[in-house]
C-alpha cells in the first residue's frame, strides 16, 4: 500500500524557501525526486523566501508587529515565527558564550597583572607559579579566537553583515529545475554576446 504524505504541508514548506529538497524529504517522508516531480507538475514555483526573511527581521526587531498585508500572510507568519524562535535561541546561547569569554579574559587579566597563576601538581597539590610568556601567548590566542567566533556569530544572528536584498530568491533557495533554467539562460546570453 502506497504511503500517504501531507502534500499541502510539503508544498507550504517548499514555497517558503527555507528547506532544501533533502530537508523536505527528511521532514515529510517522500523522496527528493518525488517532491521535485510534484513541485514541477503542480507548478510550485512561487518562492516566499524574501517575504519570510523580511518578516523574520521584523519579528526580531519588533516582536509585536502586525502581520504583513500580503498574499500568503499566514504561511509567511508561521515560517517567520519559527525562524525568529530559532534565532532568539541562538542569541541566548551567544550571550552565554560571551559571558564565558568575558570570565576567561578577566581571569587572564588578573594572572597577567599579578604575574602568578595556580597550577595543580601531579600529586594534586595546587601551587602558585610565575606566568610565562608561552602560557600568556597561548591564552591570548585562545581568547581572541573565542572572541572572534562569538562576534562573528552575533553579527550573523543579528543580520549585521547581510546585504539588504529584494525578494528575488538566492541560488541556495532555488530548486534544481530553477537553477538549471537559470544556467541555460546565462549560457544563451553568453552565446548571444559572443555573436
Order of alpha helices (4+ residues) and beta strands (2+ residues): alpha-alpha-alpha-alpha-alpha-beta-beta-alpha-alpha
